Amino acid sequence: FDRLLQYKLRLNPQKCVFGVESGKLLGFMVSKKGIEMDPSKAKAIIKMSPPTNLKELRSLQGRIQSIRRFISNLAMRCEPFNHLLRKGVKFEWGHECQASFEKIKKYLLCPPILKPPILGEPLLLYITVNDSACGGFLAQYEEGCRIEHAIYYISKTFVLYEKNYSHMEKTCLALVWMCQKLRHYLLACEVKILSKLNPLKYILEQPFLNGRIAKWQVLLMQYDLEYVSQKSIKGQAIADQLADFPLYEEIKTNDDFPDEQILTTEPEPIWEMYFDGSKSTAGAGIGILFITPERK
């Protein structure tokens, strides 16, 4: 009440509840333990029957999206039946779709409790990537109980052209996308990046920039980011994350680029072109002169 008086705020008595340990706020259960999933939303999905048509599948997707922040690697879990939503694809709910649906139901039987971040303490952003999707979660290490608490789960399915990126570029894309989505968390804190590859080195130390890398550099300049090796962070969170979203063994990982040690460069031979406009009774035209690297 002192703070309300200080900032001259008013409360609606009909919308206020005092002296309770937990309550529903914006569709979530908030208590001293943290932010929990609304049990009614999880129960509704657990009791759902397998979709038999596109309308029922969209209903299922809508229910899952409302609690996506609690589900690790949601894009990967929903990938088997996400393609059924594409235009021109025949609806066939197969064994793979049913298996994914059952895994989501099993996950919702014991959903995680998300903790609000502690101001001033560094955040941990775990990133994992495969051929078709990326996933990660934001966490924070609490010194008192020596446990990493999850703050937010996030995932994304790559669109068609993004699937053509190299594994390193997909990791960089995942970092930039997650920073944009979690901007309200990351701006006020130091953020430690944990991934199999080092995206910061690739983006910030490239000797030659293309348009995409330059854009990523600009977007990341506003954050206080630091890459940390996975071996230097002890916690169950990274093990759970990588177990849920394993990387394929055949993917070769190499975060070094061959020209990072180059101190000087020589320009390649180029052609020169000169042209001028002209006009005559026959109409307008143009004159062009080419000069080879040998000055011929």
MARZA-194579 format. One record per residue: residue number from 1; residue in three letters; x, y, z of N, C-alpha, C in turn. Coordinates in steps of 0.2 Angstrom, whole numbers. Layout:
<nodes>
{NUM, "ala", {X, Y, Z}, {X, Y, Z}, {X, Y, Z}},
...
</nodes>
This chain:
<nodes>
{1, "phe", {4, -6, 0}, {0, 0, 0}, {4, 6, 0}},
{2, "asp", {10, 6, 3}, {15, 12, 3}, {17, 13, -4}},
{3, "arg", {18, 8, -8}, {20, 9, -15}, {15, 12, -19}},
{4, "leu", {9, 10, -18}, {3, 13, -21}, {2, 20, -20}},
{5, "leu", {3, 22, -13}, {2, 29, -12}, {8, 33, -15}},
{6, "gln", {14, 30, -15}, {20, 33, -18}, {19, 35, -25}},
{7, "tyr", {16, 30, -29}, {15, 32, -36}, {8, 34, -38}},
{8, "lys", {4, 35, -33}, {-3, 38, -34}, {-7, 33, -38}},
{9, "leu", {-7, 27, -36}, {-11, 22, -40}, {-17, 20, -36}},
{10, "arg", {-22, 18, -40}, {-29, 15, -37}, {-30, 8, -39}},
{11, "leu", {-33, 5, -35}, {-35, -2, -36}, {-43, -3, -36}},
{12, "asn", {-45, -8, -40}, {-52, -9, -40}, {-53, -15, -35}},
{13, "pro", {-57, -14, -30}, {-58, -19, -25}, {-61, -25, -27}},
{14, "gln", {-65, -25, -32}, {-68, -31, -35}, {-63, -35, -39}},
{15, "lys", {-58, -33, -41}, {-53, -37, -44}, {-47, -38, -40}},
{16, "cys", {-47, -37, -34}, {-41, -38, -29}, {-42, -43, -24}},
{17, "val", {-37, -47, -23}, {-38, -53, -18}, {-31, -52, -13}},
{18, "phe", {-32, -52, -7}, {-27, -51, -2}, {-27, -57, 2}},
{19, "gly", {-21, -58, 5}, {-20, -64, 10}, {-20, -71, 7}},
{20, "val", {-18, -72, 0}, {-18, -78, -3}, {-11, -80, -5}},
{21, "glu", {-9, -87, -5}, {-3, -89, -6}, {-2, -90, -14}},
{22, "ser", {-7, -91, -18}, {-7, -91, -25}, {-13, -89, -28}},
{23, "gly", {-13, -88, -35}, {-18, -85, -38}, {-17, -86, -46}},
{24, "lys", {-23, -85, -49}, {-22, -85, -57}, {-21, -78, -59}},
{25, "leu", {-16, -77, -64}, {-15, -71, -66}, {-13, -72, -74}},
{26, "leu", {-16, -69, -78}, {-15, -69, -85}, {-15, -76, -88}},
{27, "gly", {-19, -80, -85}, {-19, -87, -87}, {-14, -92, -84}},
{28, "phe", {-10, -89, -80}, {-5, -93, -76}, {-6, -93, -69}},
{29, "met", {-4, -98, -65}, {-4, -99, -58}, {2, -96, -55}},
{30, "val", {2, -91, -51}, {7, -87, -48}, {7, -88, -41}},
{31, "ser", {13, -90, -38}, {14, -91, -31}, {21, -90, -29}},
{32, "lys", {23, -91, -23}, {30, -90, -21}, {34, -95, -24}},
{33, "lys", {32, -100, -26}, {36, -105, -29}, {38, -103, -36}},
{34, "gly", {34, -99, -40}, {36, -96, -46}, {29, -96, -51}},
{35, "ile", {30, -97, -57}, {25, -97, -62}, {23, -104, -64}},
{36, "glu", {17, -106, -63}, {15, -113, -65}, {10, -113, -70}},
{37, "met", {10, -118, -74}, {5, -119, -79}, {-2, -120, -76}},
{38, "asp", {-7, -117, -79}, {-14, -118, -77}, {-16, -125, -77}},
{39, "pro", {-17, -129, -72}, {-19, -136, -72}, {-25, -138, -77}},
{40, "ser", {-30, -133, -77}, {-35, -134, -82}, {-33, -135, -89}},
{41, "lys", {-28, -131, -91}, {-26, -131, -98}, {-22, -137, -100}},
{42, "ala", {-18, -140, -95}, {-15, -146, -96}, {-20, -152, -96}},
{43, "lys", {-25, -152, -92}, {-30, -157, -91}, {-34, -157, -97}},
{44, "ala", {-35, -152, -101}, {-39, -152, -107}, {-35, -155, -112}},
{45, "ile", {-29, -154, -113}, {-25, -157, -118}, {-24, -165, -117}},
{46, "ile", {-23, -167, -110}, {-22, -174, -108}, {-28, -178, -110}},
{47, "lys", {-34, -175, -109}, {-40, -178, -110}, {-43, -178, -118}},
{48, "met", {-39, -175, -122}, {-41, -174, -129}, {-40, -181, -133}},
{49, "ser", {-44, -182, -137}, {-43, -188, -141}, {-39, -186, -147}},
{50, "pro", {-36, -191, -151}, {-32, -189, -157}, {-36, -186, -162}},
{51, "pro", {-34, -180, -165}, {-37, -177, -170}, {-39, -181, -176}},
{52, "thr", {-45, -180, -179}, {-47, -184, -184}, {-48, -180, -191}},
{53, "asn", {-47, -173, -190}, {-47, -169, -196}, {-43, -163, -194}},
{54, "leu", {-43, -158, -199}, {-39, -153, -199}, {-41, -148, -194}},
{55, "lys", {-48, -147, -193}, {-51, -143, -188}, {-49, -145, -181}},
{56, "glu", {-49, -151, -179}, {-47, -153, -173}, {-40, -153, -172}},
{57, "leu", {-36, -153, -177}, {-28, -153, -176}, {-27, -145, -174}},
{58, "arg", {-30, -141, -178}, {-29, -133, -176}, {-31, -132, -169}},
{59, "ser", {-37, -135, -167}, {-39, -134, -160}, {-33, -136, -155}},
{60, "leu", {-30, -142, -157}, {-25, -145, -152}, {-19, -140, -152}},
{61, "gln", {-17, -138, -158}, {-11, -133, -159}, {-13, -127, -155}},
{62, "gly", {-19, -124, -155}, {-20, -118, -151}, {-20, -119, -144}},
{63, "arg", {-22, -125, -141}, {-21, -126, -134}, {-14, -127, -132}},
{64, "ile", {-10, -130, -137}, {-3, -131, -135}, {1, -124, -135}},
{65, "gln", {-1, -120, -140}, {3, -114, -141}, {1, -109, -135}},
{66, "ser", {-4, -110, -131}, {-6, -106, -125}, {-1, -107, -119}},
{67, "ile", {2, -113, -119}, {6, -115, -114}, {13, -116, -116}},
{68, "arg", {15, -114, -122}, {22, -115, -125}, {28, -113, -121}},
{69, "arg", {27, -108, -117}, {33, -106, -113}, {35, -111, -108}},
{70, "phe", {31, -116, -106}, {32, -121, -101}, {35, -128, -105}},
{71, "ile", {35, -128, -111}, {36, -135, -115}, {43, -134, -118}},
{72, "ser", {48, -138, -116}, {54, -138, -119}, {54, -140, -126}},
{73, "asn", {57, -137, -131}, {58, -139, -138}, {51, -141, -141}},
{74, "leu", {47, -137, -140}, {40, -138, -143}, {40, -139, -150}},
{75, "ala", {44, -135, -154}, {44, -136, -161}, {46, -143, -163}},
{76, "met", {51, -146, -160}, {53, -152, -161}, {48, -158, -159}},
{77, "arg", {44, -157, -154}, {39, -161, -151}, {33, -161, -156}},
{78, "cys", {32, -156, -159}, {26, -155, -163}, {27, -156, -171}},
{79, "glu", {34, -157, -172}, {36, -158, -179}, {32, -163, -183}},
{80, "pro", {31, -169, -180}, {28, -174, -184}, {21, -173, -187}},
{81, "phe", {17, -168, -183}, {10, -167, -186}, {10, -159, -188}},
{82, "asn", {15, -156, -188}, {15, -149, -190}, {14, -149, -198}},
{83, "his", {17, -153, -201}, {17, -153, -208}, {10, -155, -211}},
{84, "leu", {5, -157, -207}, {-2, -159, -209}, {-6, -152, -210}},
{85, "leu", {-3, -147, -207}, {-6, -140, -207}, {-5, -137, -214}},
{86, "arg", {0, -139, -218}, {2, -136, -224}, {-3, -137, -229}},
{87, "lys", {-3, -132, -234}, {-8, -132, -239}, {-7, -138, -244}},
{88, "gly", {-12, -142, -246}, {-11, -147, -251}, {-9, -154, -248}},
{89, "val", {-8, -154, -241}, {-5, -160, -238}, {-12, -164, -236}},
{90, "lys", {-12, -170, -237}, {-18, -174, -235}, {-17, -176, -228}},
{91, "phe", {-23, -175, -224}, {-23, -177, -217}, {-23, -184, -216}},
{92, "glu", {-17, -187, -213}, {-17, -193, -211}, {-13, -194, -204}},
{93, "trp", {-17, -195, -199}, {-14, -196, -192}, {-11, -203, -191}},
{94, "gly", {-4, -203, -192}, {-1, -209, -192}, {2, -211, -185}},
{95, "his", {6, -216, -185}, {9, -218, -179}, {14, -213, -176}},
{96, "glu", {18, -210, -180}, {23, -205, -178}, {19, -199, -175}},
{97, "cys", {14, -197, -178}, {10, -191, -175}, {7, -193, -168}},
{98, "gln", {4, -199, -168}, {1, -202, -161}, {7, -202, -156}},
{99, "ala", {13, -205, -158}, {18, -205, -153}, {20, -198, -150}},
{100, "ser", {21, -193, -155}, {22, -187, -152}, {17, -184, -148}},
{101, "phe", {11, -185, -149}, {5, -183, -145}, {5, -186, -138}},
{102, "glu", {7, -192, -138}, {7, -196, -132}, {13, -193, -127}},
{103, "lys", {19, -191, -131}, {24, -188, -127}, {23, -181, -124}},
{104, "ile", {19, -178, -128}, {17, -171, -125}, {12, -172, -119}},
{105, "lys", {7, -177, -120}, {3, -178, -114}, {7, -180, -108}},
{106, "lys", {12, -185, -109}, {16, -187, -103}, {20, -181, -100}},
{107, "tyr", {22, -177, -105}, {26, -171, -102}, {22, -166, -98}},
{108, "leu", {15, -166, -100}, {11, -161, -96}, {9, -164, -89}},
{109, "leu", {10, -170, -88}, {8, -173, -82}, {12, -170, -76}},
{110, "cys", {18, -168, -78}, {23, -165, -73}, {26, -159, -76}},
{111, "pro", {23, -154, -77}, {26, -148, -81}, {31, -144, -76}},
{112, "pro", {35, -141, -79}, {40, -137, -75}, {37, -131, -71}},
{113, "ile", {40, -128, -66}, {39, -122, -63}, {44, -117, -65}},
{114, "leu", {41, -111, -68}, {46, -106, -70}, {47, -101, -65}},
{115, "lys", {53, -99, -64}, {55, -94, -59}, {56, -87, -62}},
{116, "pro", {54, -82, -59}, {55, -75, -62}, {63, -74, -61}},
{117, "pro", {66, -70, -65}, {73, -68, -65}, {75, -64, -59}},
{118, "ile", {81, -65, -56}, {83, -61, -51}, {87, -55, -54}},
{119, "leu", {85, -49, -53}, {88, -43, -56}, {96, -43, -53}},
{120, "gly", {100, -42, -58}, {107, -41, -56}, {111, -47, -57}},
{121, "glu", {108, -53, -57}, {111, -59, -58}, {112, -61, -66}},
{122, "pro", {117, -64, -68}, {118, -66, -75}, {112, -71, -77}},
{123, "leu", {110, -71, -83}, {106, -76, -86}, {110, -81, -90}},
{124, "leu", {107, -87, -91}, {110, -92, -95}, {105, -94, -101}},
{125, "leu", {107, -93, -107}, {103, -95, -113}, {106, -101, -116}},
{126, "tyr", {103, -107, -115}, {105, -113, -119}, {102, -113, -126}},
{127, "ile", {106, -115, -131}, {103, -116, -138}, {105, -122, -140}},
{128, "thr", {101, -126, -144}, {102, -132, -147}, {99, -131, -154}},
{129, "val", {102, -134, -159}, {100, -134, -166}, {100, -141, -169}},
{130, "asn", {95, -142, -174}, {96, -148, -178}, {94, -145, -185}},
{131, "asp", {93, -150, -190}, {92, -148, -197}, {85, -144, -198}},
{132, "ser", {80, -145, -194}, {74, -142, -195}, {71, -138, -190}},
{133, "ala", {74, -137, -184}, {72, -133, -179}, {77, -131, -174}},
{134, "cys", {76, -126, -170}, {80, -124, -165}, {76, -124, -158}},
{135, "gly", {79, -125, -153}, {76, -124, -146}, {81, -122, -141}},
{136, "gly", {78, -119, -136}, {82, -117, -130}, {78, -115, -124}},
{137, "phe", {82, -113, -119}, {78, -111, -113}, {82, -106, -110}},
{138, "leu", {79, -101, -106}, {82, -96, -102}, {82, -98, -95}},
{139, "ala", {88, -98, -92}, {89, -101, -85}, {93, -96, -81}},
{140, "gln", {93, -97, -74}, {97, -93, -70}, {99, -97, -64}},
{141, "tyr", {106, -96, -62}, {109, -100, -57}, {108, -97, -50}},
{142, "glu", {105, -101, -46}, {104, -98, -39}, {109, -100, -34}},
{143, "glu", {113, -96, -32}, {119, -98, -28}, {117, -101, -21}},
{144, "gly", {111, -99, -18}, {109, -102, -12}, {108, -109, -12}},
{145, "cys", {104, -111, -17}, {102, -118, -17}, {106, -122, -23}},
{146, "arg", {111, -118, -26}, {115, -121, -31}, {111, -125, -36}},
{147, "ile", {106, -122, -39}, {101, -125, -44}, {100, -120, -49}},
{148, "glu", {100, -123, -56}, {98, -118, -61}, {90, -119, -62}},
{149, "his", {87, -113, -62}, {80, -112, -62}, {78, -110, -69}},
{150, "ala", {73, -114, -72}, {71, -112, -79}, {66, -106, -79}},
{151, "ile", {67, -101, -83}, {63, -95, -84}, {59, -95, -90}},
{152, "tyr", {61, -98, -95}, {57, -97, -101}, {59, -103, -106}},
{153, "tyr", {55, -107, -109}, {57, -111, -114}, {54, -108, -121}},
{154, "ile", {58, -109, -126}, {57, -106, -133}, {60, -111, -138}},
{155, "ser", {56, -111, -144}, {58, -115, -149}, {55, -113, -156}},
{156, "lys", {58, -115, -161}, {56, -112, -168}, {57, -117, -173}},
{157, "thr", {53, -118, -178}, {54, -122, -184}, {57, -118, -189}},
{158, "phe", {62, -120, -192}, {65, -116, -198}, {61, -116, -204}},
{159, "val", {60, -111, -207}, {56, -111, -214}, {61, -114, -219}},
{160, "leu", {58, -114, -225}, {62, -118, -230}, {69, -115, -232}},
{161, "tyr", {69, -109, -233}, {76, -106, -235}, {81, -106, -229}},
{162, "glu", {78, -106, -223}, {83, -106, -217}, {86, -113, -216}},
{163, "lys", {82, -119, -219}, {85, -125, -218}, {91, -126, -222}},
{164, "asn", {92, -122, -227}, {98, -122, -232}, {104, -119, -228}},
{165, "tyr", {103, -116, -223}, {109, -113, -219}, {114, -118, -217}},
{166, "ser", {120, -117, -216}, {125, -121, -213}, {123, -122, -205}},
{167, "his", {126, -127, -202}, {124, -128, -195}, {126, -122, -191}},
{168, "met", {132, -119, -192}, {134, -113, -188}, {129, -107, -190}},
{169, "glu", {127, -106, -196}, {122, -101, -197}, {116, -102, -194}},
{170, "lys", {113, -108, -193}, {107, -110, -190}, {108, -108, -182}},
{171, "thr", {114, -109, -179}, {115, -108, -172}, {115, -100, -172}},
{172, "cys", {118, -96, -176}, {118, -89, -176}, {111, -86, -177}},
{173, "leu", {107, -89, -181}, {100, -87, -182}, {96, -89, -176}},
{174, "ala", {97, -94, -173}, {93, -96, -167}, {95, -91, -161}},
{175, "leu", {101, -89, -161}, {103, -84, -155}, {100, -77, -157}},
{176, "val", {100, -75, -163}, {97, -68, -164}, {89, -69, -163}},
{177, "trp", {86, -74, -165}, {79, -75, -165}, {77, -75, -157}},
{178, "met", {81, -79, -153}, {79, -79, -146}, {80, -73, -143}},
{179, "cys", {86, -69, -144}, {87, -63, -141}, {81, -58, -143}},
{180, "gln", {78, -58, -149}, {73, -54, -150}, {67, -55, -147}},
{181, "lys", {65, -62, -146}, {59, -64, -143}, {60, -63, -135}},
{182, "leu", {66, -64, -132}, {67, -63, -125}, {70, -56, -123}},
{183, "arg", {69, -51, -127}, {72, -45, -126}, {71, -42, -120}},
{184, "his", {65, -42, -117}, {63, -39, -111}, {66, -42, -105}},
{185, "tyr", {69, -49, -106}, {73, -52, -101}, {80, -50, -101}},
{186, "leu", {83, -50, -107}, {90, -50, -108}, {93, -43, -108}},
{187, "leu", {89, -38, -109}, {92, -31, -110}, {95, -29, -103}},
{188, "ala", {92, -31, -97}, {94, -28, -91}, {99, -32, -87}},
{189, "cys", {101, -38, -91}, {106, -43, -87}, {112, -45, -92}},
{190, "glu", {117, -47, -89}, {122, -50, -92}, {120, -57, -94}},
{191, "val", {121, -59, -101}, {118, -66, -103}, {124, -70, -105}},
{192, "lys", {124, -76, -103}, {129, -81, -105}, {126, -86, -110}},
{193, "ile", {129, -87, -116}, {127, -91, -121}, {130, -98, -120}},
{194, "leu", {126, -103, -120}, {129, -110, -120}, {126, -114, -126}},
{195, "ser", {130, -116, -130}, {128, -120, -136}, {134, -124, -138}},
{196, "lys", {133, -129, -143}, {138, -133, -145}, {144, -129, -149}},
{197, "leu", {141, -124, -153}, {146, -120, -157}, {146, -113, -154}},
{198, "asn", {150, -109, -156}, {151, -102, -153}, {148, -97, -158}},
{199, "pro", {142, -95, -158}, {139, -91, -163}, {142, -84, -163}},
{200, "leu", {144, -81, -157}, {147, -75, -156}, {153, -74, -160}},
{201, "lys", {157, -79, -159}, {164, -78, -163}, {163, -78, -170}},
{202, "tyr", {158, -82, -173}, {157, -82, -180}, {154, -75, -182}},
{203, "ile", {149, -72, -178}, {146, -66, -180}, {151, -60, -180}},
{204, "leu", {154, -60, -174}, {158, -54, -172}, {165, -54, -175}},
{205, "glu", {168, -59, -177}, {175, -60, -179}, {176, -62, -186}},
{206, "gln", {170, -61, -190}, {171, -63, -197}, {175, -57, -201}},
{207, "pro", {180, -59, -204}, {184, -54, -208}, {180, -51, -214}},
{208, "phe", {176, -55, -217}, {172, -52, -222}, {165, -53, -221}},
{209, "leu", {161, -48, -221}, {154, -48, -219}, {149, -48, -225}},
{210, "asn", {144, -52, -225}, {139, -52, -230}, {133, -48, -227}},
{211, "gly", {127, -47, -230}, {122, -43, -228}, {119, -46, -222}},
{212, "arg", {118, -53, -222}, {115, -57, -216}, {119, -56, -210}},
{213, "ile", {125, -57, -210}, {130, -57, -204}, {130, -50, -202}},
{214, "ala", {130, -45, -206}, {130, -38, -204}, {124, -36, -200}},
{215, "lys", {118, -39, -203}, {112, -37, -199}, {112, -41, -192}},
{216, "trp", {114, -47, -192}, {115, -50, -185}, {119, -46, -180}},
{217, "gln", {125, -44, -183}, {129, -40, -179}, {126, -34, -176}},
{218, "val", {122, -30, -180}, {118, -24, -177}, {113, -26, -172}},
{219, "leu", {109, -32, -173}, {104, -34, -169}, {107, -36, -162}},
{220, "leu", {113, -39, -162}, {116, -41, -155}, {120, -36, -151}},
{221, "met", {121, -30, -154}, {125, -25, -151}, {122, -22, -145}},
{222, "gln", {115, -23, -144}, {112, -20, -138}, {112, -24, -132}},
{223, "tyr", {114, -31, -133}, {114, -35, -128}, {121, -36, -125}},
{224, "asp", {122, -38, -118}, {128, -40, -115}, {129, -47, -115}},
{225, "leu", {132, -50, -121}, {132, -57, -122}, {139, -60, -121}},
{226, "glu", {140, -66, -118}, {146, -69, -117}, {145, -77, -119}},
{227, "tyr", {150, -79, -123}, {149, -87, -124}, {153, -90, -119}},
{228, "val", {150, -96, -116}, {153, -100, -111}, {153, -107, -113}},
{229, "ser", {158, -110, -112}, {159, -117, -114}, {154, -121, -109}},
{230, "gln", {151, -126, -112}, {146, -131, -108}, {150, -134, -103}},
{231, "lys", {156, -136, -103}, {160, -139, -98}, {161, -135, -92}},
{232, "ser", {160, -128, -93}, {162, -124, -87}, {155, -122, -83}},
{233, "ile", {150, -125, -85}, {143, -124, -81}, {141, -131, -79}},
{234, "lys", {140, -131, -73}, {138, -138, -70}, {130, -137, -68}},
{235, "gly", {126, -141, -70}, {119, -141, -69}, {115, -146, -73}},
{236, "gln", {110, -148, -71}, {106, -153, -74}, {102, -151, -80}},
{237, "ala", {101, -144, -80}, {97, -141, -85}, {100, -142, -92}},
{238, "ile", {107, -142, -93}, {110, -143, -100}, {109, -150, -102}},
{239, "ala", {109, -155, -97}, {109, -162, -99}, {101, -163, -101}},
{240, "asp", {97, -161, -97}, {90, -162, -99}, {88, -159, -106}},
{241, "gln", {91, -153, -107}, {90, -149, -114}, {92, -154, -120}},
{242, "leu", {99, -156, -119}, {102, -160, -124}, {99, -167, -125}},
{243, "ala", {96, -169, -120}, {93, -176, -120}, {86, -175, -124}},
{244, "asp", {83, -170, -123}, {76, -169, -126}, {77, -167, -133}},
{245, "phe", {83, -164, -135}, {84, -162, -142}, {91, -163, -144}},
{246, "pro", {92, -170, -145}, {99, -172, -147}, {101, -169, -154}},
{247, "leu", {108, -168, -154}, {111, -166, -161}, {113, -173, -164}},
{248, "tyr", {113, -173, -171}, {114, -179, -174}, {122, -180, -175}},
{249, "glu", {124, -186, -174}, {132, -187, -173}, {135, -186, -180}},
{250, "glu", {131, -186, -186}, {135, -185, -192}, {136, -178, -194}},
{251, "ile", {133, -174, -190}, {135, -166, -191}, {142, -165, -189}},
{252, "lys", {146, -162, -193}, {152, -160, -191}, {152, -153, -189}},
{253, "thr", {155, -152, -183}, {155, -146, -180}, {162, -143, -180}},
{254, "asn", {163, -137, -183}, {169, -133, -183}, {168, -126, -183}},
{255, "asp", {169, -123, -177}, {167, -116, -176}, {173, -111, -178}},
{256, "asp", {178, -114, -181}, {183, -110, -184}, {182, -109, -191}},
{257, "phe", {184, -103, -194}, {184, -102, -201}, {191, -101, -203}},
{258, "pro", {193, -103, -209}, {199, -104, -211}, {203, -98, -212}},
{259, "asp", {200, -92, -213}, {204, -86, -214}, {204, -81, -208}},
{260, "glu", {203, -84, -202}, {203, -80, -196}, {210, -77, -194}},
{261, "gln", {215, -81, -196}, {222, -79, -195}, {225, -74, -200}},
{262, "ile", {222, -73, -205}, {224, -68, -211}, {226, -61, -208}},
{263, "leu", {232, -59, -209}, {233, -52, -207}, {233, -47, -213}},
{264, "thr", {234, -49, -219}, {234, -45, -224}, {230, -48, -230}},
{265, "thr", {227, -45, -234}, {224, -47, -240}, {226, -43, -246}},
{266, "glu", {226, -47, -252}, {227, -44, -258}, {221, -44, -263}},
{267, "pro", {220, -38, -266}, {214, -38, -270}, {214, -42, -276}},
{268, "glu", {209, -45, -278}, {209, -49, -284}, {209, -45, -290}},
{269, "pro", {212, -47, -296}, {212, -44, -302}, {204, -42, -304}},
{270, "ile", {203, -36, -306}, {196, -35, -308}, {196, -31, -315}},
{271, "trp", {191, -32, -318}, {190, -28, -325}, {187, -21, -323}},
{272, "glu", {189, -17, -328}, {186, -10, -327}, {181, -9, -333}},
{273, "met", {176, -5, -331}, {171, -3, -336}, {170, 4, -336}},
{274, "tyr", {170, 7, -342}, {168, 14, -343}, {163, 15, -348}},
{275, "phe", {158, 19, -347}, {153, 20, -352}, {150, 28, -352}},
{276, "asp", {147, 30, -357}, {144, 36, -358}, {138, 36, -362}},
{277, "gly", {134, 41, -361}, {128, 41, -365}, {129, 45, -372}},
{278, "ser", {125, 44, -377}, {126, 48, -383}, {119, 48, -386}},
{279, "lys", {118, 53, -391}, {112, 54, -394}, {113, 57, -401}},
{280, "ser", {109, 54, -406}, {110, 56, -413}, {103, 56, -416}},
{281, "thr", {103, 57, -423}, {97, 58, -426}, {93, 51, -426}},
{282, "ala", {97, 45, -425}, {95, 39, -425}, {92, 37, -418}},
{283, "gly", {93, 41, -413}, {90, 39, -407}, {96, 40, -402}},
{284, "ala", {94, 37, -396}, {99, 37, -390}, {102, 31, -390}},
{285, "gly", {108, 31, -387}, {113, 25, -386}, {117, 26, -381}},
{286, "ile", {122, 21, -380}, {127, 21, -375}, {133, 18, -378}},
{287, "gly", {139, 21, -375}, {146, 18, -377}, {149, 15, -371}},
{288, "ile", {152, 9, -372}, {155, 5, -366}, {162, 3, -368}},
{289, "leu", {167, 4, -363}, {174, 2, -364}, {176, -3, -359}},
{290, "phe", {178, -9, -360}, {181, -13, -355}, {188, -14, -355}},
{291, "ile", {191, -14, -349}, {199, -14, -349}, {200, -20, -344}},
{292, "thr", {204, -25, -347}, {206, -31, -343}, {211, -30, -338}},
{293, "pro", {212, -34, -333}, {217, -33, -328}, {224, -32, -330}},
{294, "glu", {225, -34, -337}, {232, -33, -340}, {232, -26, -343}},
{295, "arg", {227, -22, -342}, {226, -16, -345}, {226, -16, -352}},
{296, "lys", {222, -21, -355}, {221, -21, -362}, {214, -19, -364}},
</nodes>
